[in-house]
Amino acid sequence: MKQQITTGDTKSARILSQAIVSNGFIFLSGQVHCNSELELVGNTAEEKLAQIMKNIETILKAAGAEINNVVKVVIYVTDMSMIPDLNKVYASYFSDPLPVREAVCVKALPLGASIELSVIAEKS
């Protein structure tokens, strides 16, 4: 059975769920570097990632999990040259063992963002 997760702290388009819990896993919709008013924030990769992780942590908390429950991350960027800057701070958000990860370069992201993360986590 699927359980929809929503928070009052982050907005999402009405065509998707913020997260779904199913079979012991939490599947989050992709998160970009926007605040609760859907305004993009951050100038550097570090600032953008901080906002994305804040959004992810908020949704995971609503689902009864935390960031260290994440088992897979997909990073979408509009320019692969951002990856080294992301790598400098990315691991600081997780404990060992780090989640598996993919990085994908795309032409464009929602709201004109330059970074988006999609995660799958285990339910606590």
Secondary structure, 3 states (H helix, E strand, C coil): CCEEECCCCCCCCCCCCCEEEECCEEEECCEECECCCCCECCCCHHHHHHHHHHHHHHHHHHCCCCHHHEEEEEEEECCHHHHHHHHHHHHHHCCCCCCEEEEEECCCCHHHCCEEEEEEEECC
